[in-house]
Amino acid sequence: MNNESKIISDLKEVFQKEKQKLDKKQSNQRLTSANEFYNNLIERGIIKKRGYTLRGIEDSHLFNCRLNGY
């Protein structure tokens, strides 16, 4: 095993141990549960996924133009 693969395997081991510690925390369990509930609501079509909702440049002129032509 070369030095690079040893570092990678050690790093994976550290990540795994930290993930196990985090999974034991109640706050993480509640956050994970809430995230799963949110994703379930999205899949069922009850809510839409939140995210980047700023108006694009092609739509911004519609916001500023007047319908009467004044």
N, C-alpha and C positions, 0 to 999 in steps of 0.2 A: 504494500500500500504506500503510495507516494505521500508526500507531505501535504499537498493540496487536498487530497481526498480525506486525509486524517482531519484536517481543519474543518472540512465540510461536515464530516460525520460528528465531530465534536459540537459544531454549531447546531446541527439538527437535534442533538441530545439536549443541549441547553434550551432550545425552543420547546421541545417536548416537555421538559420539566417545568418550565414557566407556564405553559399552557395548562398543565395539570394543576398547578397552584391556583391559576386564575379560575379554572372550572369549579374549584371548591368554594369560591367566594359567593356569598348569597347575592351580592349586588350584580355580579356577572350573570348569574342564573336568571335574575329578574330581567336584565337587559336582553339577554338571549331570548327569553320567552316573549318579551314585548316585540322584538324584531321578527320573530316567527309569526306572531299574531298579525303584525303589520303586513308582512309578505303574503299571508293567507288572505287578508282582505283585498289586496291588490289582485291576486289570482282569481278571486271570486267576482271581481269587477265592482265591488262595493265602493272602493276609493281609487283615486288615481295616484300614481307615484309622484311624489314631490321632487322638485329639482329646479333646474334652470328654467325660469319662466319669464325672463325679461323679453320685452317686445323686440323683435328683429328690426333691422333697418328698413326692410321692405314694408313693414307694417306701421312704422312710426309716422310716416307721412299721412296715413289715414287718421291718426289721432289728432293731427294738427290742421287738417283741411276742413273747411266748412261745407256743409251739404248744400246750402243755398247759393253758393258761388260768391258770397260777399266777402 
